[in-house]
Amino acid sequence: MYFVFGAKLVASVLYTGIVTLTEFAQYVIHDWSNATELDRHWRAQHEICNPCFLKYDFIGRFENLKQDADHILATLAASGGPNITFPFLNAFNKTVPSVQQLKTFYAKVPSEILRKLVRIYKLDYELFGYDYRWACSDC
């Protein structure tokens, strides 16, 4: 499939099957270094949300998704907004902390690929209070 955006021709490849985390990381690294516009889903957050220019009232964290969503929804309801709940489903092991699950997922990714990912997202890790040293102590 091909899509035209302005004068730019972009190829879209359809792929069905399982993509490993290493393969996905290689895709992000490749697009980061070779593309002028990386898909916004994989761009560094500081490039998208401008944390240095906007004063956010709340910054949620994925590992606290349910609690953070419940807090925001309760705040909205208290100020006259709708009283709704967040549909949460944890498909992973609920007894293992999300940070440990993340480390398990990344354990099979070669260290050089981890180093490149950390370099790409390092400012995000620092701005939003995440520790990247477990993945790359010399980055």
N, CA, C and O atoms as CSV, one atom per row, in Angstrom:
chain,resi,resn,atom,element,x,y,z
A,1,MET,N,N,0.841,-1.168,0.000
A,1,MET,CA,C,0.000,0.000,0.000
A,1,MET,C,C,0.886,1.231,0.000
A,1,MET,O,O,1.973,1.226,0.578
A,2,TYR,N,N,0.420,2.276,-0.646
A,2,TYR,CA,C,1.143,3.539,-0.670
A,2,TYR,C,C,0.203,4.671,-0.336
A,2,TYR,O,O,-0.943,4.684,-0.785
A,3,PHE,N,N,0.669,5.609,0.438
A,3,PHE,CA,C,-0.121,6.772,0.793
A,3,PHE,C,C,0.648,8.007,0.376
A,3,PHE,O,O,1.872,8.044,0.502
A,4,VAL,N,N,-0.038,9.004,-0.111
A,4,VAL,CA,C,0.603,10.252,-0.498
A,4,VAL,C,C,0.259,11.316,0.529
A,4,VAL,O,O,-0.914,11.569,0.802
A,5,PHE,N,N,1.285,11.941,1.100
A,5,PHE,CA,C,1.118,13.053,2.029
A,5,PHE,C,C,1.845,14.240,1.420
A,5,PHE,O,O,3.074,14.306,1.454
A,6,GLY,N,N,1.088,15.178,0.865
A,6,GLY,CA,C,1.708,16.316,0.187
A,6,GLY,C,C,2.495,15.792,-1.001
A,6,GLY,O,O,1.971,15.056,-1.837
A,7,ALA,N,N,3.742,16.175,-1.063
A,7,ALA,CA,C,4.579,15.717,-2.165
A,7,ALA,C,C,5.402,14.502,-1.780
A,7,ALA,O,O,6.244,14.049,-2.555
A,8,LYS,N,N,5.167,13.979,-0.604
A,8,LYS,CA,C,5.965,12.867,-0.104
A,8,LYS,C,C,5.210,11.554,-0.293
A,8,LYS,O,O,4.032,11.462,0.053
A,9,LEU,N,N,5.865,10.560,-0.827
A,9,LEU,CA,C,5.277,9.233,-0.999
A,9,LEU,C,C,5.774,8.349,0.125
A,9,LEU,O,O,6.980,8.221,0.337
A,10,VAL,N,N,4.843,7.738,0.848
A,10,VAL,CA,C,5.191,6.903,1.987
A,10,VAL,C,C,4.680,5.491,1.747
A,10,VAL,O,O,3.508,5.298,1.425
A,11,ALA,N,N,5.555,4.507,1.901
A,11,ALA,CA,C,5.145,3.110,1.738
A,11,ALA,C,C,4.674,2.568,3.073
A,11,ALA,O,O,5.294,2.819,4.106
A,12,SER,N,N,3.590,1.836,3.052
A,12,SER,CA,C,3.077,1.188,4.254
A,12,SER,C,C,3.175,-0.310,4.041
A,12,SER,O,O,2.611,-0.846,3.088
A,13,VAL,N,N,3.883,-0.976,4.919
A,13,VAL,CA,C,4.077,-2.410,4.788
A,13,VAL,C,C,3.151,-3.119,5.766
A,13,VAL,O,O,3.132,-2.813,6.958
A,14,LEU,N,N,2.397,-4.057,5.252
A,14,LEU,CA,C,1.533,-4.861,6.108
A,14,LEU,C,C,2.301,-6.101,6.519
A,14,LEU,O,O,2.864,-6.806,5.682
A,15,TYR,N,N,2.318,-6.362,7.829
A,15,TYR,CA,C,3.048,-7.508,8.349
A,15,TYR,C,C,2.163,-8.211,9.350
A,15,TYR,O,O,1.609,-7.590,10.257
A,16,THR,N,N,2.039,-9.482,9.181
A,16,THR,CA,C,1.313,-10.250,10.181
A,16,THR,C,C,2.288,-11.251,10.771
A,16,THR,O,O,3.089,-11.852,10.055
A,17,GLY,N,N,2.215,-11.419,12.040
A,17,GLY,CA,C,3.128,-12.335,12.718
A,17,GLY,C,C,3.597,-11.710,14.003
A,17,GLY,O,O,3.141,-10.634,14.391
A,18,ILE,N,N,4.508,-12.385,14.660
A,18,ILE,CA,C,5.010,-11.930,15.942
A,18,ILE,C,C,6.305,-11.165,15.725
A,18,ILE,O,O,7.217,-11.643,15.050
A,19,VAL,N,N,6.375,-9.992,16.295
A,19,VAL,CA,C,7.568,-9.166,16.238
A,19,VAL,C,C,8.182,-9.195,17.629
A,19,VAL,O,O,7.504,-8.920,18.619
A,20,THR,N,N,9.449,-9.524,17.701
A,20,THR,CA,C,10.116,-9.553,19.000
A,20,THR,C,C,10.414,-8.124,19.455
A,20,THR,O,O,10.396,-7.194,18.649
A,21,LEU,N,N,10.684,-7.958,20.738
A,21,LEU,CA,C,11.041,-6.649,21.255
A,21,LEU,C,C,12.337,-6.167,20.614
A,21,LEU,O,O,12.478,-4.976,20.337
A,22,THR,N,N,13.274,-7.061,20.377
A,22,THR,CA,C,14.522,-6.688,19.719
A,22,THR,C,C,14.257,-6.176,18.313
A,22,THR,O,O,14.822,-5.157,17.916
A,23,GLU,N,N,13.410,-6.858,17.551
A,23,GLU,CA,C,13.074,-6.407,16.198
A,23,GLU,C,C,12.392,-5.043,16.219
A,23,GLU,O,O,12.691,-4.177,15.397
A,24,PHE,N,N,11.478,-4.862,17.159
A,24,PHE,CA,C,10.794,-3.583,17.263
A,24,PHE,C,C,11.782,-2.474,17.632
A,24,PHE,O,O,11.733,-1.386,17.059
A,25,ALA,N,N,12.672,-2.744,18.578
A,25,ALA,CA,C,13.670,-1.760,18.987
A,25,ALA,C,C,14.565,-1.384,17.810
A,25,ALA,O,O,14.902,-0.213,17.635
A,26,GLN,N,N,14.951,-2.371,17.003
A,26,GLN,CA,C,15.763,-2.086,15.823
A,26,GLN,C,C,15.012,-1.200,14.841
A,26,GLN,O,O,15.606,-0.315,14.226
A,27,TYR,N,N,13.724,-1.428,14.690
A,27,TYR,CA,C,12.889,-0.605,13.815
A,27,TYR,C,C,12.871,0.850,14.305
A,27,TYR,O,O,13.046,1.776,13.513
A,28,VAL,N,N,12.661,1.046,15.609
A,28,VAL,CA,C,12.624,2.398,16.169
A,28,VAL,C,C,13.974,3.086,15.976
A,28,VAL,O,O,14.027,4.242,15.558
A,29,ILE,N,N,15.053,2.385,16.277
A,29,ILE,CA,C,16.399,2.953,16.142
A,29,ILE,C,C,16.664,3.313,14.684
A,29,ILE,O,O,17.182,4.393,14.400
A,30,HIS,N,N,16.322,2.435,13.772
A,30,HIS,CA,C,16.534,2.687,12.348
A,30,HIS,C,C,15.742,3.899,11.889
A,30,HIS,O,O,16.284,4.773,11.212
A,31,ASP,N,N,14.466,3.964,12.249
A,31,ASP,CA,C,13.639,5.093,11.835
A,31,ASP,C,C,14.105,6.389,12.487
A,31,ASP,O,O,14.035,7.455,11.874
A,32,TRP,N,N,14.578,6.301,13.726
A,32,TRP,CA,C,15.038,7.489,14.429
A,32,TRP,C,C,16.231,8.109,13.707
A,32,TRP,O,O,16.319,9.330,13.580
A,33,SER,N,N,17.127,7.285,13.245
A,33,SER,CA,C,18.346,7.802,12.618
A,33,SER,C,C,18.187,8.089,11.131
A,33,SER,O,O,18.985,8.836,10.565
A,34,ASN,N,N,17.177,7.514,10.488
A,34,ASN,CA,C,17.048,7.666,9.043
A,34,ASN,C,C,15.826,8.448,8.580
A,34,ASN,O,O,15.780,8.875,7.426
A,35,ALA,N,N,14.858,8.643,9.424
A,35,ALA,CA,C,13.625,9.308,9.000
A,35,ALA,C,C,13.582,10.732,9.529
A,35,ALA,O,O,14.083,11.025,10.614
A,36,THR,N,N,12.980,11.603,8.748
A,36,THR,CA,C,12.813,12.968,9.211
A,36,THR,C,C,11.649,13.063,10.182
A,36,THR,O,O,11.613,13.956,11.028
A,37,GLU,N,N,10.703,12.151,10.063
A,37,GLU,CA,C,9.554,12.163,10.960
A,37,GLU,C,C,9.264,10.744,11.446
A,37,GLU,O,O,8.660,9.942,10.733
A,38,LEU,N,N,9.694,10.453,12.642
A,38,LEU,CA,C,9.406,9.157,13.253
A,38,LEU,C,C,7.942,9.149,13.676
A,38,LEU,O,O,7.415,10.174,14.107
A,39,ASP,N,N,7.295,8.022,13.557
A,39,ASP,CA,C,5.904,7.895,13.979
A,39,ASP,C,C,5.750,8.486,15.377
A,39,ASP,O,O,6.548,8.197,16.269
A,40,ARG,N,N,4.735,9.303,15.564
A,40,ARG,CA,C,4.575,10.017,16.831
A,40,ARG,C,C,4.445,9.093,18.037
A,40,ARG,O,O,4.733,9.507,19.159
A,41,HIS,N,N,4.023,7.867,17.830
A,41,HIS,CA,C,3.893,6.934,18.945
A,41,HIS,C,C,5.255,6.547,19.527
A,41,HIS,O,O,5.346,6.156,20.691
A,42,TRP,N,N,6.303,6.655,18.723
A,42,TRP,CA,C,7.632,6.231,19.174
A,42,TRP,C,C,8.549,7.418,19.404
A,42,TRP,O,O,9.699,7.231,19.803
A,43,ARG,N,N,8.080,8.623,19.167
A,43,ARG,CA,C,8.904,9.811,19.387
A,43,ARG,C,C,9.127,10.023,20.884
A,43,ARG,O,O,8.348,9.565,21.719
A,44,ALA,N,N,10.195,10.719,21.193
A,44,ALA,CA,C,10.476,11.056,22.581
A,44,ALA,C,C,9.362,11.973,23.095
A,44,ALA,O,O,8.923,12.877,22.383
A,45,GLN,N,N,8.912,11.743,24.313
A,45,GLN,CA,C,7.804,12.514,24.879
A,45,GLN,C,C,8.119,14.000,24.978
A,45,GLN,O,O,7.236,14.834,24.776
A,46,HIS,N,N,9.371,14.343,25.288
A,46,HIS,CA,C,9.700,15.764,25.419
A,46,HIS,C,C,9.566,16.506,24.088
A,46,HIS,O,O,9.449,17.731,24.076
A,47,GLU,N,N,9.581,15.782,22.976
A,47,GLU,CA,C,9.385,16.406,21.667
A,47,GLU,C,C,7.915,16.595,21.336
A,47,GLU,O,O,7.564,17.435,20.507
A,48,ILE,N,N,7.057,15.819,21.980
A,48,ILE,CA,C,5.630,15.843,21.679
A,48,ILE,C,C,4.861,16.751,22.634
A,48,ILE,O,O,4.043,17.565,22.205
A,49,CYS,N,N,5.129,16.608,23.927
A,49,CYS,CA,C,4.279,17.277,24.922
A,49,CYS,C,C,4.880,18.558,25.483
A,49,CYS,O,O,4.249,19.209,26.316
A,50,ASN,N,N,6.064,18.936,25.060
A,50,ASN,CA,C,6.693,20.194,25.468
A,50,ASN,C,C,6.663,20.438,26.976
A,50,ASN,O,O,6.113,21.448,27.416
A,51,PRO,N,N,7.237,19.543,27.778
A,51,PRO,CA,C,7.174,19.701,29.235
A,51,PRO,C,C,7.886,20.952,29.739
A,51,PRO,O,O,7.630,21.397,30.857
A,52,CYS,N,N,8.761,21.514,28.943
A,52,CYS,CA,C,9.467,22.726,29.382
A,52,CYS,C,C,8.646,23.996,29.126
A,52,CYS,O,O,8.948,25.050,29.686
A,53,PHE,N,N,7.619,23.900,28.292
A,53,PHE,CA,C,6.839,25.078,27.927
A,53,PHE,C,C,5.416,25.074,28.468
A,53,PHE,O,O,4.780,26.125,28.541
A,54,LEU,N,N,4.912,23.916,28.845
A,54,LEU,CA,C,3.549,23.809,29.363
A,54,LEU,C,C,3.590,23.415,30.827
A,54,LEU,O,O,4.402,22.584,31.233
A,55,LYS,N,N,2.718,24.008,31.611
A,55,LYS,CA,C,2.637,23.658,33.034
A,55,LYS,C,C,1.496,22.661,33.191
A,55,LYS,O,O,0.327,23.044,33.243
A,56,TYR,N,N,1.839,21.396,33.265
A,56,TYR,CA,C,0.846,20.347,33.402
A,56,TYR,C,C,0.328,20.286,34.828
A,56,TYR,O,O,1.080,20.500,35.779
A,57,ASP,N,N,-0.956,19.995,34.975
A,57,ASP,CA,C,-1.546,19.828,36.293
A,57,ASP,C,C,-1.238,18.446,36.858
A,57,ASP,O,O,-1.211,18.249,38.073
A,58,PHE,N,N,-1.009,17.506,35.969
A,58,PHE,CA,C,-0.818,16.124,36.412
A,58,PHE,C,C,-0.034,15.374,35.341
A,58,PHE,O,O,-0.301,15.523,34.148
A,59,ILE,N,N,0.915,14.584,35.762
A,59,ILE,CA,C,1.643,13.703,34.848
A,59,ILE,C,C,1.482,12.292,35.388
A,59,ILE,O,O,1.970,11.972,36.472
A,60,GLY,N,N,0.794,11.450,34.625
A,60,GLY,CA,C,0.567,10.079,35.030
A,60,GLY,C,C,1.718,9.179,34.618
A,60,GLY,O,O,2.529,9.524,33.758
A,61,ARG,N,N,1.766,8.044,35.239
A,61,ARG,CA,C,2.806,7.065,34.932
A,61,ARG,C,C,2.124,5.752,34.554
A,61,ARG,O,O,1.128,5.360,35.162
A,62,PHE,N,N,2.664,5.092,33.562
A,62,PHE,CA,C,2.049,3.870,33.077
A,62,PHE,C,C,1.961,2.807,34.160
A,62,PHE,O,O,0.965,2.089,34.246
A,63,GLU,N,N,2.987,2.703,34.982
A,63,GLU,CA,C,2.963,1.667,36.021
A,63,GLU,C,C,1.915,1.948,37.093
A,63,GLU,O,O,1.606,1.069,37.897
A,64,ASN,N,N,1.369,3.152,37.118
A,64,ASN,CA,C,0.286,3.522,38.040
A,64,ASN,C,C,-0.986,3.857,37.261
A,64,ASN,O,O,-1.808,4.647,37.724
A,65,LEU,N,N,-1.145,3.274,36.110
A,65,LEU,CA,C,-2.209,3.661,35.191
A,65,LEU,C,C,-3.585,3.675,35.841
A,65,LEU,O,O,-4.306,4.667,35.729
A,66,LYS,N,N,-3.960,2.607,36.512
A,66,LYS,CA,C,-5.292,2.551,37.117
A,66,LYS,C,C,-5.462,3.608,38.191
A,66,LYS,O,O,-6.463,4.325,38.202
A,67,GLN,N,N,-4.491,3.714,39.101
A,67,GLN,CA,C,-4.587,4.693,40.174
A,67,GLN,C,C,-4.612,6.125,39.621
A,67,GLN,O,O,-5.399,6.959,40.067
A,68,ASP,N,N,-3.738,6.393,38.645
A,68,ASP,CA,C,-3.684,7.734,38.070
A,68,ASP,C,C,-4.972,8.070,37.321
A,68,ASP,O,O,-5.485,9.183,37.436
A,69,ALA,N,N,-5.492,7.118,36.561
A,69,ALA,CA,C,-6.749,7.342,35.831
A,69,ALA,C,C,-7.895,7.552,36.807
A,69,ALA,O,O,-8.730,8.433,36.599
A,70,ASP,N,N,-7.947,6.751,37.875
A,70,ASP,CA,C,-8.994,6.912,38.880
A,70,ASP,C,C,-8.922,8.293,39.533
A,70,ASP,O,O,-9.949,8.928,39.774
A,71,HIS,N,N,-7.703,8.751,39.815
A,71,HIS,CA,C,-7.509,10.077,40.419
A,71,HIS,C,C,-8.030,11.176,39.489
A,71,HIS,O,O,-8.764,12.063,39.926
A,72,ILE,N,N,-7.657,11.119,38.223
A,72,ILE,CA,C,-8.082,12.144,37.255
A,72,ILE,C,C,-9.594,12.115,37.081
A,72,ILE,O,O,-10.235,13.166,37.069
A,73,LEU,N,N,-10.167,10.931,36.946
A,73,LEU,CA,C,-11.612,10.817,36.748
A,73,LEU,C,C,-12.377,11.292,37.983
A,73,LEU,O,O,-13.427,11.921,37.852
A,74,ALA,N,N,-11.866,11.000,39.179
A,74,ALA,CA,C,-12.507,11.481,40.409
A,74,ALA,C,C,-12.417,12.998,40.499
A,74,ALA,O,O,-13.371,13.652,40.920
A,75,THR,N,N,-11.279,13.560,40.106
A,75,THR,CA,C,-11.112,15.013,40.108
A,75,THR,C,C,-12.091,15.667,39.139
A,75,THR,O,O,-12.704,16.685,39.462
A,76,LEU,N,N,-12.236,15.090,37.965
A,76,LEU,CA,C,-13.186,15.621,36.981
A,76,LEU,C,C,-14.613,15.523,37.491
A,76,LEU,O,O,-15.389,16.466,37.342
A,77,ALA,N,N,-14.971,14.387,38.094
A,77,ALA,CA,C,-16.330,14.209,38.623
A,77,ALA,C,C,-16.598,15.201,39.750
A,77,ALA,O,O,-17.702,15.738,39.849
A,78,ALA,N,N,-15.600,15.451,40.601
A,78,ALA,CA,C,-15.771,16.388,41.721
A,78,ALA,C,C,-15.981,17.817,41.241
A,78,ALA,O,O,-16.582,18.632,41.942
A,79,SER,N,N,-15.483,18.120,40.042
A,79,SER,CA,C,-15.653,19.480,39.514
A,79,SER,C,C,-16.846,19.574,38.561
A,79,SER,O,O,-16.947,20.511,37.769
A,80,GLY,N,N,-17.744,18.595,38.646
A,80,GLY,CA,C,-18.967,18.651,37.847
A,80,GLY,C,C,-18.919,17.852,36.557
A,80,GLY,O,O,-19.872,17.871,35.778
A,81,GLY,N,N,-17.825,17.153,36.326
A,81,GLY,CA,C,-17.704,16.325,35.123
A,81,GLY,C,C,-18.457,15.017,35.285
A,81,GLY,O,O,-19.040,14.755,36.337
A,82,PRO,N,N,-18.443,14.206,34.255
A,82,PRO,CA,C,-19.164,12.923,34.338
A,82,PRO,C,C,-18.518,11.974,35.337
A,82,PRO,O,O,-17.307,12.028,35.553
A,83,ASN,N,N,-19.301,11.127,35.934
A,83,ASN,CA,C,-18.798,10.132,36.879
A,83,ASN,C,C,-18.576,8.830,36.113
A,83,ASN,O,O,-19.489,8.016,35.978
A,84,ILE,N,N,-17.359,8.642,35.616
A,84,ILE,CA,C,-17.033,7.455,34.826
A,84,ILE,C,C,-15.856,6.735,35.457
A,84,ILE,O,O,-15.141,7.301,36.284
A,85,THR,N,N,-15.658,5.478,35.061
A,85,THR,CA,C,-14.539,4.693,35.581
A,85,THR,C,C,-13.638,4.272,34.428
A,85,THR,O,O,-14.062,4.210,33.274
A,86,PHE,N,N,-12.414,3.992,34.759
A,86,PHE,CA,C,-11.426,3.585,33.767
A,86,PHE,C,C,-11.470,2.070,33.601
A,86,PHE,O,O,-11.365,1.339,34.585
A,87,PRO,N,N,-11.625,1.591,32.369
A,87,PRO,CA,C,-11.653,0.130,32.153
A,87,PRO,C,C,-10.238,-0.429,32.180
A,87,PRO,O,O,-9.499,-0.281,31.207
A,88,PHE,N,N,-9.857,-1.060,33.259
A,88,PHE,CA,C,-8.492,-1.525,33.435
A,88,PHE,C,C,-8.421,-3.036,33.376
A,88,PHE,O,O,-9.223,-3.730,34.002
A,89,LEU,N,N,-7.453,-3.549,32.616
A,89,LEU,CA,C,-7.200,-4.980,32.553
A,89,LEU,C,C,-5.690,-5.178,32.538
A,89,LEU,O,O,-5.013,-4.721,31.617
A,90,ASN,N,N,-5.170,-5.841,33.530
A,90,ASN,CA,C,-3.746,-6.151,33.569
A,90,ASN,C,C,-3.580,-7.567,33.051
A,90,ASN,O,O,-3.910,-8.535,33.736
A,91,ALA,N,N,-3.070,-7.679,31.841
A,91,ALA,CA,C,-2.920,-8.989,31.217
A,91,ALA,C,C,-1.666,-9.713,31.692
A,91,ALA,O,O,-1.478,-10.893,31.396
A,92,PHE,N,N,-0.814,-9.013,32.424
A,92,PHE,CA,C,0.422,-9.611,32.885
A,92,PHE,C,C,0.277,-10.067,34.326
A,92,PHE,O,O,-0.766,-9.881,34.953
A,93,ASN,N,N,1.324,-10.658,34.831
A,93,ASN,CA,C,1.350,-11.166,36.195
A,93,ASN,C,C,1.176,-10.016,37.189
A,93,ASN,O,O,2.037,-9.140,37.282
A,94,LYS,N,N,0.079,-10.016,37.920
A,94,LYS,CA,C,-0.222,-8.933,38.857
A,94,LYS,C,C,0.649,-8.970,40.103
A,94,LYS,O,O,0.727,-7.975,40.824
A,95,THR,N,N,1.302,-10.087,40.372
A,95,THR,CA,C,2.110,-10.193,41.581
A,95,THR,C,C,3.530,-9.691,41.368
A,95,THR,O,O,4.269,-9.500,42.335
A,96,VAL,N,N,3.922,-9.473,40.116
A,96,VAL,CA,C,5.271,-8.993,39.805
A,96,VAL,C,C,5.184,-7.508,39.443
A,96,VAL,O,O,4.415,-7.137,38.556
A,97,PRO,N,N,5.960,-6.654,40.117
A,97,PRO,CA,C,5.922,-5.216,39.812
A,97,PRO,C,C,6.240,-4.947,38.345
A,97,PRO,O,O,7.023,-5.670,37.729
A,98,SER,N,N,5.630,-3.905,37.793
A,98,SER,CA,C,5.797,-3.610,36.369
A,98,SER,C,C,7.250,-3.337,36.006
A,98,SER,O,O,7.676,-3.670,34.900
A,99,VAL,N,N,8.025,-2.737,36.917
A,99,VAL,CA,C,9.442,-2.490,36.631
A,99,VAL,C,C,10.175,-3.810,36.436
A,99,VAL,O,O,11.009,-3.932,35.539
A,100,GLN,N,N,9.869,-4.794,37.268
A,100,GLN,CA,C,10.508,-6.107,37.118
A,100,GLN,C,C,10.052,-6.786,35.834
A,100,GLN,O,O,10.853,-7.439,35.166
A,101,GLN,N,N,8.784,-6.644,35.481
A,101,GLN,CA,C,8.289,-7.201,34.219
A,101,GLN,C,C,9.039,-6.578,33.039
A,101,GLN,O,O,9.418,-7.274,32.097
A,102,LEU,N,N,9.249,-5.261,33.101
A,102,LEU,CA,C,9.968,-4.559,32.044
A,102,LEU,C,C,11.391,-5.095,31.901
A,102,LEU,O,O,11.868,-5.335,30.792
A,103,LYS,N,N,12.052,-5.277,33.024
A,103,LYS,CA,C,13.422,-5.815,32.996
A,103,LYS,C,C,13.439,-7.208,32.380
A,103,LYS,O,O,14.370,-7.555,31.653
A,104,THR,N,N,12.426,-8.000,32.664
A,104,THR,CA,C,12.339,-9.341,32.090
A,104,THR,C,C,12.162,-9.266,30.577
A,104,THR,O,O,12.795,-10.025,29.844
A,105,PHE,N,N,11.312,-8.362,30.102
A,105,PHE,CA,C,11.102,-8.195,28.659
A,105,PHE,C,C,12.392,-7.776,27.956
A,105,PHE,O,O,12.708,-8.273,26.875
A,106,TYR,N,N,13.133,-6.858,28.578
A,106,TYR,CA,C,14.343,-6.321,27.954
A,106,TYR,C,C,15.559,-7.222,28.125
A,106,TYR,O,O,16.590,-6.964,27.505
A,107,ALA,N,N,15.480,-8.259,28.935
A,107,ALA,CA,C,16.628,-9.130,29.196
A,107,ALA,C,C,17.157,-9.794,27.932
A,107,ALA,O,O,18.343,-10.116,27.852
A,108,LYS,N,N,16.291,-10.003,26.945
A,108,LYS,CA,C,16.708,-10.674,25.709
A,108,LYS,C,C,17.191,-9.705,24.633
A,108,LYS,O,O,17.633,-10.133,23.567
A,109,VAL,N,N,17.110,-8.418,24.902
A,109,VAL,CA,C,17.537,-7.411,23.931
A,109,VAL,C,C,19.035,-7.180,24.091
A,109,VAL,O,O,19.499,-6.916,25.200
A,110,PRO,N,N,19.802,-7.273,23.002
A,110,PRO,CA,C,21.255,-7.063,23.088
A,110,PRO,C,C,21.596,-5.693,23.687
A,110,PRO,O,O,20.887,-4.713,23.457
A,111,SER,N,N,22.684,-5.639,24.454
A,111,SER,CA,C,23.056,-4.420,25.178
A,111,SER,C,C,23.300,-3.231,24.246
A,111,SER,O,O,22.994,-2.098,24.618
A,112,GLU,N,N,23.833,-3.455,23.064
A,112,GLU,CA,C,24.076,-2.339,22.143
A,112,GLU,C,C,22.764,-1.707,21.695
A,112,GLU,O,O,22.694,-0.490,21.528
A,113,ILE,N,N,21.736,-2.506,21.500
A,113,ILE,CA,C,20.425,-1.974,21.131
A,113,ILE,C,C,19.833,-1.199,22.308
A,113,ILE,O,O,19.245,-0.135,22.117
A,114,LEU,N,N,19.988,-1.730,23.524
A,114,LEU,CA,C,19.525,-1.008,24.712
A,114,LEU,C,C,20.231,0.333,24.848
A,114,LEU,O,O,19.597,1.336,25.177
A,115,ARG,N,N,21.531,0.364,24.600
A,115,ARG,CA,C,22.285,1.621,24.680
A,115,ARG,C,C,21.719,2.655,23.701
A,115,ARG,O,O,21.562,3.826,24.047
A,116,LYS,N,N,21.416,2.216,22.489
A,116,LYS,CA,C,20.875,3.137,21.484
A,116,LYS,C,C,19.495,3.644,21.890
A,116,LYS,O,O,19.185,4.821,21.704
A,117,LEU,N,N,18.670,2.762,22.441
A,117,LEU,CA,C,17.343,3.199,22.903
A,117,LEU,C,C,17.461,4.200,24.046
A,117,LEU,O,O,16.751,5.206,24.077
A,118,VAL,N,N,18.357,3.920,24.982
A,118,VAL,CA,C,18.538,4.840,26.108
A,118,VAL,C,C,19.009,6.195,25.602
A,118,VAL,O,O,18.551,7.225,26.098
A,119,ARG,N,N,19.903,6.221,24.636
A,119,ARG,CA,C,20.370,7.501,24.097
A,119,ARG,C,C,19.219,8.287,23.463
A,119,ARG,O,O,19.152,9.509,23.593
A,120,ILE,N,N,18.331,7.593,22.789
A,120,ILE,CA,C,17.186,8.243,22.142
A,120,ILE,C,C,16.238,8.832,23.178
A,120,ILE,O,O,15.765,9.957,23.019
A,121,TYR,N,N,15.955,8.074,24.241
A,121,TYR,CA,C,14.935,8.458,25.208
A,121,TYR,C,C,15.499,8.970,26.539
A,121,TYR,O,O,14.744,9.166,27.492
A,122,LYS,N,N,16.803,9.184,26.612
A,122,LYS,CA,C,17.449,9.542,27.877
A,122,LYS,C,C,16.834,10.780,28.537
A,122,LYS,O,O,16.595,10.778,29.745
A,123,LEU,N,N,16.582,11.817,27.772
A,123,LEU,CA,C,16.000,13.026,28.346
A,123,LEU,C,C,14.608,12.754,28.908
A,123,LEU,O,O,14.245,13.300,29.950
A,124,ASP,N,N,13.829,11.918,28.233
A,124,ASP,CA,C,12.519,11.539,28.758
A,124,ASP,C,C,12.655,10.823,30.098
A,124,ASP,O,O,11.928,11.125,31.044
A,125,TYR,N,N,13.585,9.876,30.176
A,125,TYR,CA,C,13.791,9.157,31.432
A,125,TYR,C,C,14.101,10.138,32.557
A,125,TYR,O,O,13.557,10.039,33.657
A,126,GLU,N,N,14.980,11.080,32.262
A,126,GLU,CA,C,15.393,12.040,33.280
A,126,GLU,C,C,14.263,13.005,33.643
A,126,GLU,O,O,14.027,13.258,34.824
A,127,LEU,N,N,13.566,13.546,32.646
A,127,LEU,CA,C,12.484,14.501,32.902
A,127,LEU,C,C,11.338,13.895,33.703
A,127,LEU,O,O,10.745,14.558,34.555
A,128,PHE,N,N,11.032,12.632,33.423
A,128,PHE,CA,C,9.867,12.009,34.044
A,128,PHE,C,C,10.223,11.056,35.184
A,128,PHE,O,O,9.374,10.303,35.662
A,129,GLY,N,N,11.486,11.094,35.616
A,129,GLY,CA,C,11.883,10.372,36.816
A,129,GLY,C,C,12.020,8.873,36.686
A,129,GLY,O,O,11.749,8.141,37.638
A,130,TYR,N,N,12.436,8.401,35.521
A,130,TYR,CA,C,12.639,6.964,35.346
A,130,TYR,C,C,14.132,6.653,35.361
A,130,TYR,O,O,14.946,7.424,34.853
A,131,ASP,N,N,14.473,5.524,35.945
A,131,ASP,CA,C,15.867,5.095,36.022
A,131,ASP,C,C,16.184,4.220,34.818
A,131,ASP,O,O,15.545,3.187,34.615
A,132,TYR,N,N,17.147,4.616,34.033
A,132,TYR,CA,C,17.564,3.846,32.864
A,132,TYR,C,C,18.860,3.088,33.123
A,132,TYR,O,O,19.287,2.294,32.285
A,133,ARG,N,N,19.485,3.320,34.262
A,133,ARG,CA,C,20.804,2.724,34.526
A,133,ARG,C,C,20.766,1.207,34.600
A,133,ARG,O,O,21.781,0.554,34.359
A,134,TRP,N,N,19.607,0.632,34.929
A,134,TRP,CA,C,19.515,-0.832,34.959
A,134,TRP,C,C,19.714,-1.403,33.555
A,134,TRP,O,O,20.156,-2.542,33.403
A,135,ALA,N,N,19.388,-0.611,32.530
A,135,ALA,CA,C,19.530,-1.082,31.152
A,135,ALA,C,C,20.863,-0.694,30.554
A,135,ALA,O,O,21.390,-1.381,29.679
A,136,CYS,N,N,21.407,0.416,31.034
A,136,CYS,CA,C,22.631,0.922,30.416
A,136,CYS,C,C,23.348,1.814,31.426
A,136,CYS,O,O,23.050,3.004,31.526
A,137,SER,N,N,24.270,1.255,32.157
A,137,SER,CA,C,24.948,2.031,33.195
A,137,SER,C,C,25.955,3.027,32.633
A,137,SER,O,O,26.340,3.965,33.331
A,138,ASP,N,N,26.393,2.844,31.387
A,138,ASP,CA,C,27.389,3.735,30.818
A,138,ASP,C,C,26.832,4.645,29.725
A,138,ASP,O,O,27.581,5.111,28.867
A,139,CYS,N,N,25.537,4.897,29.750
A,139,CYS,CA,C,24.916,5.768,28.734
A,139,CYS,C,C,24.910,7.207,29.182
A,139,CYS,O,O,24.429,8.078,28.457
